[in-house]
């Protein structure tokens, strides 16, 4: 079985004390006809906001540097290489269970235009799908954490790589 990275609830360490960093993935049916803007308010979320306040939760943006904190893979035509040495992660590879390299195990040539250094995965990165295409709508907005060094891995332009200022992710919750 191919290695997977856990998606979902992650333990978080941040300056000022312990806390939790929570990631949520919602099926399309849960977001249809909902407003996804900062002015939207629904009283049913009051308990969640109270719980986040009680836990002293802070926005993820607190940990993202202003420069170089968010990037994505190469833009334009992909040139896959069966002899490539860099795994090429695509939207379909981010599953509810995390990163699944066994689905579409593509590779690209190291140092090629499909392997920009800025989007090479590092332990501690957070991945977020930013696009979907026919048949993959349920993968839109899916996220995963890179908790393991998978070697040389790069991402498509449809995956945002969020590089945190300090490593706040740990896999201790899964040990």
C-alpha positions in Angstrom: 0.0 0.0 0.0 1.3 3.5 -0.9 2.1 5.9 2.0 -0.7 8.3 3.0 -0.7 11.5 5.0 -3.5 12.0 7.5 -6.0 14.7 6.7 -8.5 16.0 9.2 -7.7 16.9 12.8 -4.0 17.8 13.5 -2.2 18.7 16.7 -0.8 22.2 16.6 1.9 23.9 18.5 2.1 27.7 18.4 3.7 30.5 20.3 1.8 31.2 23.5 0.8 27.7 24.4 -0.8 24.5 23.1 -3.8 24.5 20.9 -5.4 22.6 18.0 -5.4 23.2 14.3 -8.5 21.7 12.8 -9.1 21.1 9.1 -12.5 20.4 7.7 -13.6 18.8 4.4 -17.2 19.3 3.4 -19.1 17.3 0.7 -20.5 19.5 -2.1 -24.0 18.8 -0.8 -23.2 20.7 2.5 -22.0 23.8 0.7 -24.6 24.2 -2.1 -26.7 27.3 -1.7 -24.5 28.6 1.1 -22.7 31.9 1.1 -18.9 31.6 1.3 -18.1 35.1 2.3 -17.0 36.8 5.6 -20.4 38.4 6.1 -22.3 35.2 6.2 -23.6 34.3 9.6 -25.7 31.3 10.7 -26.6 31.0 14.5 -26.1 27.2 14.3 -22.3 27.9 14.3 -22.3 29.8 17.6 -21.3 26.6 19.6 -18.3 26.1 17.2 -17.2 29.7 17.6 -17.5 29.5 21.4 -15.5 26.3 21.4 -12.8 27.8 19.2 -12.6 30.8 21.5 -12.3 28.6 24.6 -9.5 26.7 22.9 -7.7 30.0 22.1 -7.7 29.1 18.4 -5.9 31.5 16.1 -6.3 31.9 12.4 -4.1 29.9 10.2 -2.9 33.1 8.6 -1.0 33.9 11.8 1.5 31.2 10.8 1.9 32.1 7.1 4.7 34.5 6.2 3.8 37.5 4.0 6.4 36.5 1.3 6.6 32.9 0.0 4.0 31.5 2.4 1.6 30.4 -0.3 2.5 29.1 -3.7 1.3 26.5 -6.3 2.9 24.2 -8.9 3.9 25.1 -12.4 1.4 26.7 -14.7 0.8 25.4 -18.2 1.2 22.1 -20.0 2.4 19.2 -18.0 5.3 17.1 -19.3 5.1 13.8 -17.4 8.1 11.5 -17.5 7.9 7.8 -16.8 11.6 8.0 -16.0 11.2 11.1 -13.8 12.5 11.1 -10.3 10.0 13.6 -8.8 6.6 12.5 -7.8 3.9 14.8 -9.3 0.9 15.3 -7.0 -2.4 16.2 -8.5 -5.9 17.1 -7.1 -7.0 13.5 -7.4 -4.1 12.5 -5.1 -5.6 14.4 -2.1 -8.2 12.0 -0.7 -10.2 12.1 2.6 -7.4 9.9 4.1 -4.7 12.4 3.0 -2.1 12.1 0.3 -2.5 8.9 -1.8 0.3 8.3 -4.2 -1.2 5.2 -5.6 -3.9 7.1 -7.5 -2.3 8.5 -10.7 1.3 7.9 -9.7 2.8 10.4 -12.2 6.4 11.7 -12.2 8.2 14.6 -13.7 11.8 15.2 -14.6 13.9 16.8 -11.8 14.7 20.4 -12.5 12.3 20.6 -15.4 9.7 23.4 -15.7 7.2 21.0 -14.1 9.5 20.9 -11.0 9.8 24.5 -9.7 11.8 24.6 -6.5 9.2 26.9 -4.8 6.5 24.2 -4.9 8.6 21.2 -3.8 6.9 19.7 -0.8 8.5 20.1 2.7 7.5 18.5 6.0 5.1 20.9 7.7 3.4 22.1 4.5 -0.4 22.3 4.2 -1.9 21.4 0.9 -5.2 22.8 -0.4 -6.8 22.0 -3.7 -7.8 25.3 -5.5 -9.6 23.9 -8.5 -11.5 21.0 -9.8 -12.6 19.7 -13.2 -15.5 17.5 -14.4 -16.0 14.6 -12.1 -13.7 15.9 -9.3 -15.9 18.7 -7.8 -15.9 16.8 -4.5 -12.1 17.4 -4.3 -12.4 21.2 -4.3 -11.1 22.7 -1.1 -9.7 19.4 0.2 -6.6 19.7 2.4 -3.9 17.6 3.8 -0.8 18.1 5.8 2.7 16.9 4.9 3.8 15.2 8.1 6.4 12.8 6.5 9.3 13.4 4.2 8.1 11.7 1.0 11.3 12.5 -0.9 11.1 14.6 -4.1 7.5 15.7 -4.6 6.0 18.6 -6.6 2.4 19.7 -7.1 0.2 20.7 -10.0 -1.0 24.3 -10.4 -4.3 23.2 -8.9 -2.8 22.6 -5.4 -1.8 25.5 -3.2 1.2 24.8 -0.9 0.9 26.7 2.3 4.3 27.0 3.9 4.0 27.9 7.6 6.4 30.3 9.3 7.1 27.7 12.0 6.3 24.0 12.0 3.1 23.7 14.0 2.0 20.3 12.7 2.9 17.0 14.4 1.8 13.5 13.8 1.7 12.6 17.5 -2.1 12.3 17.3 -1.6 9.3 15.0 1.1 7.5 16.8 
